[in-house]
Structure formats: structure tokens, C-alpha cells
Amino acid sequence: MTLLEELKYRGFIKDFTDERGLTELLEKNHIRFYCGFDPTADSLHVGHLIPILIMKHFQNHHHKPIAVVGGGTGLIGDPSGRKNERELLTLEKSIENSKGIYNQLTKFLSFEGEDKAILVNNYDWLKDVSVVEFLRDYGKNFTVNYMLSKDVVASRMEQGISFTEFSYMIIQSIDFLHLYKTYNTQLQIGGSEQWGNITAGLDLIKKVEGADAPVYGMTLQLLTKSDGTKFGKSGTGTLWLDEKKTHPYHIYQYFYNIADADVMKLIKIYTFLTPEKITEIERDFIADPGTRNAQKILAYEIVKLIHGKEMADHVVKMSEVLFKQEFMSLNASELDAVLEGVNKVEISEPISIVDALLATSLASSKREAREFLKNGAISINGNKEVEESRMLTKDDCIDNTYIVLKRGKKLYAMLRYVA
């Protein structure tokens, strides 16, 4: 299976500017290619994994990636896929975010050996382009009619688009031209909304370097769930790759709970499992989808990809905590992740179990709390409790922080001990 055949099999590709030409180029040469990442935040999210994984597939076939952090273009704002104007970043914030993204990309791509990747920041060359140079050397190659014909601009005409964002495609085109001249970069990949920007870059190169310049573009499928919504948003927001922003457990749980209709599509995209292994998983899934084994494999492989095998193994154990009631095996931050969203009440001194059930709304009255205790419906840190005289103190806290209360099979609350 060739590289492009595998990318098609996995469901990555939407469009090519010249599929035949690119196919022939990849068969004959090991090329330089690039993908850009705008520094709108100091961390990438799971949606960014798709272009990163494609870059890794290319690198596995001995092609050389260039990851472009948009420290310069991020100051302008890409109108692609937007109904309204982006909020402009400050130079300081753009540089700060770029460093965070730069560090994350090094976890996924190899920067050693013959096929090593390169990380660059387009601020390094865009900052030196004067207004006169921009208008004379680059702007003259774009007619207003040409720019208005691009969907990225046309879709904004009714709401209005500033000259700043209108100029974005020219600035991104400068990136491709610079990378072509500097590194002989011959391919740009990007999301489907980047088609207009990518083709503008190709046109600029051909005008400046000659019509026969061997440059190509490729866009990726917009990944959506079977219900039409975007992937990568959990109930609490974006799934960031930075574990300080999103606990790996939340990523695991998100993909473990993926609908049956989506799981095999995501296994093809988000893992490096072989087609033979994927076929085996799909066969077992069709035979018995109730096991959710496919979801388990998907969730594990994604966490392993982002955070490593040790963390993936750990979040699997965390996911078993509720089933086994082994809360003492977790630290405070892990309890926060596993029991995210449950009612948390702060205490600063010992409290009776009856009062604790009232305070956390696990009981609506003291009489009801006593009934729950008498009937064996209450547990503390995974252990059943029946004594209404039981006092909860700091000695009961897990990691000197939390006491986990449970009523029945599924109702949880936590006491947080504060000094």
C-alpha cells in the first residue's frame, strides 16, 4: 500500500490540487512538505492530531516534515472557517503561544536522522517584510477579483471582512514561497477550509518561480461525528493536549464513550494500527459491539500517542476505580478527574456522616440520611458505612484532601478538607 493509498484508506484526504502529479512525485522522490499551526492558544488540541498524524505518516515513508508555527500569521488572524473577525493576538501572546505549540510538536515528530522534521516560526521572515515590499513584490500577483472568488473571502462578504483578514491569504502564500525557496518544500497540507489559502500559495510560487514549479496542495477531511457535530469537544470544553489543561483521563473517557457509528472511523484515523489489525478489531466489533472493546482500544491508543504508554496504562486503571471502588489508589488531582462534576463541599473541621450527607445533598433530611445508612446505601471512600454516629475527620481524607461519599450505585459527592 502506497502512502496516498493508506491515507485514503484511513479517511484523511479530501482534495488534491494535482493527485496524479503528487503521486508521481512521491513515488520518485522523498520531498519536503509543510503544515501550519496558528498560535491562537498555548496548546494544541485533539483536532490538531489529524494533520500531525498525517505528517507522521509522511515521515514514516521517508518524507521530511516542516511544522510551521504561525507566530506571524497569528498576528493577522485567519478568516478561514470563521463567520466573524478573530480577536487579534498581541505580539507577546503570539510568541508565548508559539513556544507552547513548538514544544508539543516535538513529542510527535522525529527531529533526528535522515528524515528529521524541521520546526520554524513564520514570524522570523514575515517581520522583515516592509509594507512597500508586501504591496509591490507580493500584492501585485493577486487581483481583487481572484481573492473575492475564494470561498474563504466570499463567505464573509455579507458580514464584512477587514483588510487585515482579507490580506491573510497573501501572507500565508508568502510562507509557501519562502519555504519553497529555502527548503525546496513542494507540498502544503491543511484542513479543508484552507483550500483557498493553499491554492493561492501555489499560484504565487508559479508566478514568481515559473509555471512549471512542482508544487502541490492537499486538504484533509473535516472530521465530524455521526450526528454531524465536531469531534474534540467534551462536556467541559476543548480536549487539549496539555495535561495541565485536560487530564489524560478525560481524553480516555471521551473516546471510550464514542458512539458505535464512529469508532471504527476514528481507529483508522487516530491510531497507527495496521490495516490487518484494524480489520480484526472491526470483525470482533461487528460480532459483539456490546463489549466496547473497539472503544477501549481507540481510547488507549490516543492517550498513549499523546502522553505515552505509562500514562495510558495509568488512566486505564483510573477508569476502573469506580467499578472497583479503589479510591485510595488515586491522588487528589486524579480524584478530581475521575469524579469531575460531582458535588464538592468544603469542610474545615470534623463532621458527622449524617450532616455530611445533608451538606452534599445526598440526603434531603437527617431522617432520610439515617435511613440510607441503616439500609447500607452509603459508602465512604468505597467502604460501606452504617453507623450514624460516624465522624469524618482529616484522617479520612485521600491525599489529605478529599473524602468520597456515595449513595446507592451511582450518586457521588466529595468533601474537600481545607485548613
N, C-alpha and C positions, 0 to 999 in steps of 0.2 A: 504494500500500500504506500503510495507516494504521500508526501507531506500534504498537498492540497486535497488529495482523496481522503486522508484521515481527518483533516479539518472539516470537510464536508460531512463525513460520516458522523462526526461529533456534534454537528449542528452549529458551527461557529459562523460560517460565511453567509453574507447577504449578497454583496455585489463585488464585481471586479471592474476596473476600467478597461482591462485587456486580459482576459483569462488565458487565452492561447499564448500571448506574448510572455506573460508571467510564468506560465507552466514551462515554456521552453527555457526561460532564463534560469529558473530554479533547477532544472534538470542538468544544465551545463555548468552553473557557477554557484559558489557559496557567496551570498550577497550580504550587504549591509541594508538593514531596514530600520524603521523607527516608529515609535508610538509616543504620543504626548500625554502628559498628565498635568491638569491645571491645579494650582495650589490654592483651591478655594477653602481647604481645611488642612490641618496639620497631620492628617491621617487619611489613608485610602480606606475604602470600604469594600464589602464583598462583591459589589458590582464591578469594581476595578480589577478583580481577579480574572475576568474573562479576557481582556487584552493582555494581561500579564501571562496567563496560561498559553495564549497563542504565541507570545514571544518565546516562551519556554519550549513550545513545540518546534518553532523555527530553529531555536538554538540546538535542540536535540538532533536536528538534521544538518547541523554544522553551518547554519546561517548566523550572522552576527547582529545582535540587537543593539539599538541605541534607544535608551529611555530618555525622553526629553521632559524635564520638569519645566513647566511654563512660568518661570519667575517673571518673565517679561510680558507674555500674553495674558497672564493672570492679572496684570495691572489694567488691562483693557477690558476684559470680560467677553467671553464667547457667547454670542446670541443664540447659538445652536440649541434647539430643544427648549427654548425659553419663550414664554409669552410676554414677559416683562423684562425691563432692564436689570442687569445684575448690579448689586451693590459693589462699588469699586473698592478694591483692596488698597491699603497703604503699602508703600514700598517695604516698610519694616515687617508688616504682616505677611506679605508675599514671600519675603526671604525666609522668615521664620517657618512658614508652612512648607516651603520648598525643602528645607532641611529635613523636616519630618518625613516627607514623602521620599526623599532621596535615601534616607536610612532604611525605610521599609522595602524599597525596591531591591536593595542588596540581599534581602532574605530569599528572594525568589529566582533571581537570575545569577548565572555564574560569571564572575568578573576575573576569572583566571583561565589560562590555557589559550589555545589557538582560536577558539570561538568565543572569546570573552566578550561580555557586554560592555557598553560604554554608557556612563551617566553624564548628561550635560544639562545645563540650565540656559534656556534661550535668552535670559536677561543679559548674559555675558556678551552676546553680539547685538541684541536689539538696542541696548543702552547707548551704543555708539552710532546709531543711525540718526542723522540730523533730519529736521523737518524738510529741508531742501532735498536731501538725498532720497527721503521717503517719497516725496512727490515726483521728483524728476527721474530717479532710477527705477522706481518700482510702480508708483501710481500711474505712470504713463502707459503701462502694459495692461491696464484694466479700464474698460469703458464702463460708464454708469449703467448702460443697458445690460451689459454682461453681468454685473453684480446684482442688478434687480431681478435677473432671471433665476438666480439661485434661490432654492426653497428657503434657505436659512434667512434670507433677507425678505423675500416675498411674503413669507408667513407673518412678518412683523409690520408690514406696511400699514395695516389698518390701525393697529395700536400705536404705531410710531416707533422709529428706531433712531438712536442718536448717531451722529457722525462717528463717534468713538467706536461703537459696536459695528456700524456699517463698514468700518475700515478693518475689522478683525480679520477677515479672510485674506486681505493683502498681507497683514503682519504674519499670519500663520504660513502664508505662501513663502515669505522670506525665510522662514525656518527650513522648509524643504529645500529651497535653493541653496541656502548656506550649507546644509548637511550633504547635499549632492556634491557641491564644490569641495567641501572639506574632507568628507569621508567616502565619497562615491556612493552615497546612500541612494538606493534605487526603488525603494518601496515604502509607502506610508500606510499604516493600518489604523483604523479608528472606528468608532461607533457609527451606526447608520446615519445619525444626524450630522456626521462630519463629511458626508459625500461632497457637498458644495465646497467646503474648505480644501478637501483633498484634491479635487479636480482643478480648483483654482491654482494650487501649488504646482500641479503637473503642467498646466498651461503656462505659468510663469517660467518654469525651467525650460520649456520648449521654445519660448520666445527669446530667452536670454542665451541659452546654450545651443539651440538648434532643434529643429522639428524632429530629428531622429534620436534625441536623447532618450535612452532606455529607462524610463521611469514609469512606475505603476502605482495604483491605489487599490486598496481592498477594504471593504467595510464589513462590520460584524452584525449578526442578527440582534435585534432588540429582544432581550430575554424577558418573557412575561410568564406569569402563572396561567394555569388553565382557565382561571376566572378573569383573565385579562389584566390583572394588576401587576405592578413591577415586583421583581424579586429584590431581596436585601433590606426590606423594612420589617422590623418586628413590632410588637405592640408598644415597645418603648422607644422606637425610632430606628435610626440607621445602625446597621451592623458594621462597626468599624473594625479594622484590622489591628488597631492598637488595643491591647488587652486592658489598658487603663481606661479606655473609653467604652469598650464592650468586653465583658468577661467571656472567655472562650466557651464556658458552659452555655451561655445564651446562643452562641453560634451553633453549638451542637444541638441544642433543643430546637432551634428554628428549623434546621434541616431534618432533624428526626421527625418533626411534625409536618413535613411537606406532604401534600396530597399525593395519593397513589398515581393520579393522572400526570404528575410532573416528575416523579422520582427518577425514572429511567433516563429522561432527557437531561436531568441535572447530573446524573452519574457520568454520562458521556462527556459533558462539558467540564465539570469541576473536578474530575479525577484523571489520573494518568494510568488507570487500569487498562489492560489490553482489551481489544475488541473481543477476544476469546473469553476473557473473564467477565466482561460486561454481558455477553450472550448467556453465559452460565447464570449470572445473577438474575437476568431478565427471565430466564426459563423457570428458575425457582420462584421468582416473584409472581409470575402468571399462575403457577401451580398453587401457591398459597400466599396471597398478599397479606393475610392477617398477621403474619409473623413480624411484619415491618422490618425484615432483615435488610432489604434494599435501602430503606431509610437509615438504618443503623450504619451500614457501610458508607453511605454518602456523607452522613454527619461526621463520622470518624475520619474519613479521608480528607475532608475540608479542614477540620481542626488540625490534623497532622500537617497539612500543607502550610497552614498559616502559622501555627505555633509549635510544631514539632511533635514527634511521636510520644514523648514523655507527657506532654500536656494532653494530648489526645487520649492516652490511656487513663490519665487522671480524671478527665471530665466524664469518661465512661463510668468510672467508679462513682463520681458525684451524681450521675444520673440514676444510680441505683440506690442512693441514700434514702429517698422517700419510700421506696419499696421495702428496704431492709431496716429503715428507721435507725440508721447508724450516724446520727447527727454529731456524735462526739468525735468522729473521724475528720471533721471539717474545721477550718478556721473561720473567723468572723466574716471575712470578705466572701468566702465560699458559701457560707450560710445565706448571706445577702443575695447571692446569685441564685442558689437553689430555691429559696423561698421569696423570691422577688415578688413584690405586690401584696404580700400578706400584711395584715395589720400589725404595726410595731408600736409598742407603748414603752416610754422611758420610765424607769424607776430608779430611786437613789437610796432606798432602804428596803429591808425585808418586807415581803408582802405575803399574805395568805393566799393559798391557791384559789379560794372562793372569790376573794377580791380581785385576783389576777384574771380570773375568767370573766368577771364583770367588766374590768377595765379594758380588756381586749375584745369585748363584745362576743366572746364565745358562749356567754350565757347572758340572759336578759334580767335575771334576778338571782338573789342569793339562794332562794329555794330551788330554782332551776339548776344552779351550779351544783348544789348538794345532790340533786337527783342524778345529774350526769356523773358525778364522782361515784355515787352509790352503785350505778349501773355499769361501771367500768368503761365509760366512754371517754375518759380523759387520760392523756399521757403527758409526761414531762420529759423532754429530751429523748423521746422514743420509748420511755418506760411507763407502763400503766400506773395510775395513781388513784387510790380510793379514799384516802384519809382527808377529810375536810379540814382537819387541823394542821395540815402540812403547810409549812412556811417556806417560801422561796427566798434564798439569800444569794449573795455573790458567789458562794461556794458552788451553787448550781449552774453558774454561767459557763458556757462553752467559750473557750478562748477569752475568758474574763469579760465577755461582752453580752452574749445572748442566752436566753432561756427559751426553748422551743416548746410551745403548748399546742396540743392537738385535741380536737373533739371529733369523735366518730372516725370515719375513714378518710375524709378529705379536708376538713376545716382546720386551718393552721393560724397561729398568731405567734408573735415573738415579744418577749420582754427584753428591753435593752438597758443594761445597768450602766448608769452614769454616776460619776463621783460627785 
